[in-house]
């Protein structure tokens, strides 16, 4: 499993990331709106959105204006479906992204220790 795939698997097992992905799957939402919905500190919400965007799981759909003329970004999930199975120590995750024809498939033997970084 590549570092990129492992990163996506870790991102998708984070509760706040999944809340954000679910809330943005049908409607583009701002960081402020997401922070309020899930009681996440605004700075943490922006960090989560950057993490999700760098993994290709959300995208900025546009920007909107507040009543006082300030511009803010709105984000939408790019995930169509995630399937997670765990059987006899093997984790298998299939991520269907809206823009890709082939799903991203991640398989990891959970009993195998991760290599240590030097």
ABEGO torsion letter per residue (X at the ends): XBAAAAAAAAAAABAAAAAAAAAAAABBBBAAAAAAAAGBBAAAAAAAAAAAAAAGABBBAEBBBBAAGBBBBBBBBABABBBBBBBGGBBBBBBBBAABABBBBBBBBAABBBBBBX
